[in-house]
Amino acid sequence: MFDYQSLKKYLFKLDPESVHKMAELGLRTAKHWPVSSIMKRKSLIVSDRLNQNIFGRDFPNPVGLAAGFDKNATLIEGMTALGFGFIEVGTVTPKPQSGNKKPRLFRFPEQESLENAMGFNNDGMSAIQERLRKIYPFDLPIGVNLGKNKTTPQENAIEDYVNLISLFKNVCDYVVINVSSPNTPGLRDLQNEVFIKTLFNAAKEITQKPILLKISPDMETSITVDLCTTAIENGAAGVIATNTSVDYTLLPNPKRIGGISGKAIQDKSFHVFDAIAKKLYGKTLLISVGGIDSGAEAYRRIKAGASLVQIYTALIFHGPSVVRKINEEILKLLDKDGCHHISEAIGKNRR
């Protein structure tokens, strides 16, 4: 499509958040460009071997856009041109919020990683729900990632999530409970058995829409597995592992604010996912995210038990062709393993 690596040299001279806004502007207007349909034909891998029916929807390939890139559901139509199999928007909070003070996004080029302290900056649930209402149902499955407002007291957090689930239940294919971002004070404290049990039981009374839990990579592994198990036992339809990490030993000279994403957390994220899959593979849907930047890494997660994977930071460092490359490599690895369909590779290392 173009030489992204040459362009990246210039983009990386600019502030990361400014570049993201430039990308947003381009993707918002992409649907009006004739080149958009050309990009989609080049980027989207169409193969029955990768297609899966999950939650009653067809996922044309297993590579999705992770939450955090399209915070306000303004880029969905543009992102289809990059070849994704599904798109997750958000994180969405009940009230609009501007997020943390800037600068709040930092690049680590040698480590192909980011450190972000954005703080759930978004337009709020009413504006975002209205955008989704206008396009849903969409060509690709859409997930919505939900979080509480920074100003909401911990004792009222359940109300934020209940209100969000109620509003979005009819304009998406699945919703995600985000209690694992490090950028909202006290949010990770909600990763406890009582809150998880209460929330998922309340959610069952609101909707039959699939509701997933997104978990942190930074807790003790046994606690993480127990919390995920509690969520599944109380109605969760799946687990997304993992969110960003506050293990600042993973980067040289970190800013020590916010969470780390990208290649630096690849092994840490896989270790947590693998532990969860060891307990829950075959019992629920598992989605892996965190440091995935190649078909080989995606396939490692798939063989460990992931039906789907998500990327975000890889887009920044590898460019818009990365989705196609990952899917092409997955197909080659399926051939190598003698698998006719991706379902034969999912959990291959668990059997």
C-alpha positions in Angstrom: 0.0 0.0 0.0 2.8 2.4 0.9 6.2 2.3 2.7 5.0 2.7 6.2 8.5 2.1 7.7 9.8 5.2 5.8 6.8 7.3 6.9 7.2 6.1 10.5 10.6 7.9 10.7 8.8 11.2 10.3 5.8 10.4 12.3 7.9 9.3 15.3 9.4 12.8 15.4 5.9 14.1 16.4 4.1 13.8 19.7 2.4 10.3 19.9 -1.0 11.6 20.7 -0.9 14.2 17.9 0.0 11.4 15.4 -3.0 9.4 16.8 -5.3 12.3 16.1 -3.9 12.5 12.5 -4.6 8.8 12.1 -8.1 9.3 13.5 -8.8 12.1 11.0 -7.7 9.9 8.1 -9.7 6.9 9.2 -12.8 8.9 9.8 -12.8 10.2 6.3 -11.5 6.9 4.7 -15.0 5.7 3.9 -15.3 8.7 1.5 -12.1 7.8 -0.4 -12.1 5.6 -3.5 -8.9 4.1 -2.2 -10.7 2.7 0.9 -12.3 -0.1 -1.1 -9.0 -0.9 -2.7 -7.3 -1.0 0.7 -10.0 -3.3 2.0 -9.5 -5.7 -0.9 -5.8 -5.8 -0.3 -6.0 -6.1 3.5 -8.9 -8.4 4.2 -8.0 -12.0 4.0 -11.0 -14.0 2.8 -10.7 -17.6 3.7 -13.2 -20.1 5.0 -10.3 -21.6 7.0 -10.2 -18.6 9.3 -13.9 -17.8 9.6 -15.6 -18.6 12.9 -19.2 -18.2 14.1 -19.0 -16.9 17.6 -21.9 -15.3 19.6 -24.0 -15.9 16.5 -21.9 -13.7 14.3 -19.4 -14.6 11.6 -15.8 -13.5 12.5 -14.0 -13.5 9.0 -10.6 -13.8 10.7 -9.4 -14.0 14.3 -7.5 -10.7 14.4 -9.4 -7.9 16.1 -8.8 -4.3 17.0 -8.3 -4.0 20.8 -10.0 -1.3 22.8 -8.2 2.0 23.2 -7.6 2.8 19.6 -11.2 3.8 18.6 -12.3 5.2 21.9 -15.4 7.0 20.5 -16.7 4.6 17.8 -15.8 7.1 15.1 -13.4 4.9 13.2 -15.3 1.6 12.7 -16.0 2.0 9.0 -12.4 3.2 8.4 -10.8 0.3 10.3 -12.6 -2.2 8.1 -10.2 -1.2 5.3 -7.3 -2.5 7.4 -8.5 -6.1 7.3 -9.7 -6.7 10.9 -12.0 -9.6 11.7 -13.8 -7.6 14.5 -13.5 -4.3 16.2 -13.7 -3.3 19.9 -14.4 0.3 20.7 -14.0 2.2 24.0 -13.3 2.3 26.8 -16.7 4.1 27.3 -17.7 5.7 30.6 -21.2 7.0 31.5 -20.2 10.6 31.5 -17.8 12.2 29.1 -14.3 12.7 30.5 -11.1 14.4 29.1 -8.7 11.9 30.7 -5.4 12.6 32.4 -3.2 15.6 31.8 -0.8 15.6 28.9 1.7 14.3 28.0 0.1 10.9 28.6 1.3 8.7 25.7 5.0 7.7 25.2 6.8 5.6 22.7 9.7 3.2 23.2 10.8 2.5 19.6 13.5 0.0 20.4 11.2 -2.1 22.5 8.3 -1.5 20.1 6.2 -0.6 23.1 4.0 2.2 24.4 3.4 3.6 27.9 0.0 5.2 28.1 -1.8 7.1 30.9 -4.8 8.3 28.8 -7.4 7.8 31.5 -10.5 6.8 29.6 -10.8 10.0 27.6 -14.1 9.6 25.7 -17.3 11.3 24.6 -19.5 9.5 27.1 -22.1 6.8 26.7 -24.9 8.8 25.1 -22.9 10.1 22.2 -21.2 6.8 21.5 -24.4 4.8 21.8 -26.0 7.1 19.2 -23.1 6.5 16.8 -23.4 2.8 17.1 -27.1 2.9 16.8 -26.7 4.4 13.3 -24.5 1.6 12.0 -25.4 -1.5 13.9 -25.7 -4.3 12.9 -22.4 -3.8 11.0 -20.5 -5.9 8.5 -18.0 -6.9 11.2 -18.7 -7.9 14.8 -18.5 -5.0 17.2 -17.6 -5.1 20.9 -17.9 -2.2 23.4 -15.4 -1.9 26.3 -17.0 -0.4 29.4 -15.4 1.4 32.4 -16.5 3.6 35.3 -16.0 7.3 35.5 -13.0 8.6 37.4 -15.3 10.6 39.7 -17.6 7.7 40.5 -17.0 6.5 44.1 -16.0 2.8 44.4 -19.2 2.0 46.3 -21.2 3.3 43.2 -19.1 1.6 40.6 -21.6 -1.1 40.0 -24.2 1.5 38.9 -21.9 2.8 36.2 -21.5 -0.7 34.7 -25.1 -1.5 35.0 -26.1 1.7 33.2 -23.5 1.1 30.5 -24.7 -2.5 29.9 -28.3 -1.4 29.7 -27.5 1.3 27.1 -25.2 -0.7 24.8 -26.9 -4.1 24.9 -28.7 -3.6 21.6 -26.0 -1.8 19.6 -23.1 -4.3 19.7 -22.3 -8.0 19.5 -20.6 -8.2 22.9 -19.6 -6.0 25.8 -16.4 -6.0 27.9 -16.1 -5.2 31.6 -12.9 -3.3 32.1 -11.8 -3.3 35.7 -8.1 -3.7 34.8 -6.9 -0.4 33.3 -4.2 1.2 35.5 -5.2 4.7 34.4 -8.3 5.2 36.6 -7.5 5.5 40.3 -8.9 2.5 42.2 -10.3 0.7 39.2 -8.1 -2.4 39.6 -9.3 -2.7 43.2 -12.6 -3.8 41.6 -10.8 -7.0 40.5 -12.1 -8.9 43.5 -14.5 -11.8 43.8 -17.3 -9.9 45.5 -17.5 -7.2 42.8 -17.1 -9.6 39.9 -19.8 -11.9 41.2 -22.2 -9.1 42.0 -21.7 -7.4 38.6 -22.1 -10.5 36.4 -25.2 -11.6 38.3 -26.7 -8.1 37.8 -25.7 -8.2 34.1 -27.6 -11.5 33.6 -30.8 -9.7 34.6 -30.3 -7.0 32.1 -29.4 -8.8 28.9 -28.5 -12.1 27.2 -25.8 -10.3 25.2 -22.3 -11.9 25.7 -20.4 -10.1 28.5 -16.7 -10.6 28.8 -14.1 -9.8 31.5 -10.9 -8.1 30.7 -8.2 -8.9 33.2 -4.9 -7.3 34.3 -1.5 -9.1 33.8 -0.1 -7.8 37.1 -1.9 -9.8 39.8 -0.6 -13.1 41.2 -1.4 -15.7 38.6 -3.5 -17.9 40.9 -5.7 -14.9 41.9 -6.1 -14.0 38.2 -7.3 -17.5 37.3 -9.6 -17.6 40.3 -11.2 -14.3 39.4 -11.7 -15.4 35.8 -13.3 -18.6 37.0 -15.6 -16.6 39.3 -16.7 -14.5 36.4 -17.5 -17.5 34.2 -19.3 -19.3 37.0 -21.5 -16.1 37.4 -22.4 -15.6 33.8 -19.4 -14.2 31.9 -19.3 -15.3 28.3 -15.5 -15.1 28.1 -12.2 -13.6 29.2 -9.9 -11.1 27.5 -6.3 -11.4 28.7 -4.6 -9.1 29.1 -4.7 -5.3 29.7 -1.6 -3.1 29.9 1.0 -3.7 32.6 2.5 -1.5 35.3 5.6 -3.6 35.6 8.0 -0.8 34.8 11.0 -3.2 35.0 10.0 -4.2 31.4 11.2 -0.9 29.9 14.4 1.2 30.2 13.8 4.6 31.8 10.0 4.3 32.0 7.8 7.3 32.8 6.2 5.2 35.6 2.7 6.4 34.8 0.0 4.4 33.1 0.3 1.1 31.5 2.8 -0.6 29.1 1.7 -2.2 25.9 3.5 -3.8 23.0 6.4 -6.2 22.6 7.7 -5.5 26.2 4.7 -7.3 27.7 4.5 -10.1 25.1 5.8 -12.9 27.4 4.1 -11.6 30.5 0.8 -11.4 28.8 1.2 -14.9 27.3 2.1 -16.3 30.6 -1.1 -15.0 32.2 -3.2 -16.0 29.3 -1.7 -19.5 29.3 -2.5 -19.9 33.0 -6.1 -18.9 32.4 -6.4 -21.1 29.4 -5.0 -24.1 31.4 -8.1 -23.8 33.7 -10.8 -22.4 31.3 -10.0 -23.6 27.8 -13.1 -25.5 26.5 -15.3 -23.9 29.1 -15.6 -20.4 27.7 -14.4 -18.1 25.0 -10.8 -16.9 25.4 -9.4 -13.8 23.6 -5.7 -13.0 23.9 -4.2 -9.5 23.6 -0.9 -8.0 24.7 2.3 -7.8 22.6 0.9 -9.7 19.6 2.8 -8.4 16.5 3.1 -11.4 14.2 1.3 -14.4 12.9 3.7 -16.6 14.9 2.8 -14.9 18.2 -0.9 -14.9 17.3 -0.7 -18.6 16.5 1.1 -19.2 19.8 -1.9 -17.8 21.6 -4.3 -19.7 19.4 -2.6 -23.0 20.1 -2.7 -22.1 23.8 -6.5 -21.7 23.6 -7.4 -18.4 22.1 -10.3 -18.4 19.6 -9.5 -14.7 18.8 -6.6 -12.3 19.3 -6.4 -8.5 19.4 -3.8 -6.0 18.5 -3.2 -2.2 19.0 0.4 -1.3 19.5 1.5 -3.4 16.6 -0.4 -1.0 14.3 1.8 1.9 15.5 5.1 0.0 15.0 4.3 -2.2 12.0 1.7 -0.2 10.1 -1.7 -0.9 8.6 -0.5 -4.0 6.6 0.2 -5.9 9.9 -3.3 -7.4 10.0 -3.0 -9.0 6.6 0.5 -10.2 7.4 -0.7 -11.8 10.6 -3.6 -13.6 8.9 -1.4 -14.8 6.0 1.2 -16.2 8.5 -1.6 -18.0 10.4 -2.7 -19.7 7.2 0.8 -20.8 6.5 1.2 -22.2 10.1 -2.1 -24.0 9.8 -0.7 -25.7 6.6 2.5 -26.6 8.5 0.5 -28.2 11.3 -1.8 -30.0 8.8 -4.9 -28.1 10.1 -7.7 -27.5 7.6 -9.5 -25.0 9.7 -8.4 -22.7 12.6 -10.7 -24.5 15.0 -8.3 -27.5 14.7 -5.4 -25.3 16.0 -7.3 -23.6 18.8 -6.1 -25.2 22.0 -3.9 -27.6 20.2 -1.3 -27.4 23.0 -4.0 -28.0 25.6 -5.0 -31.4 24.2 
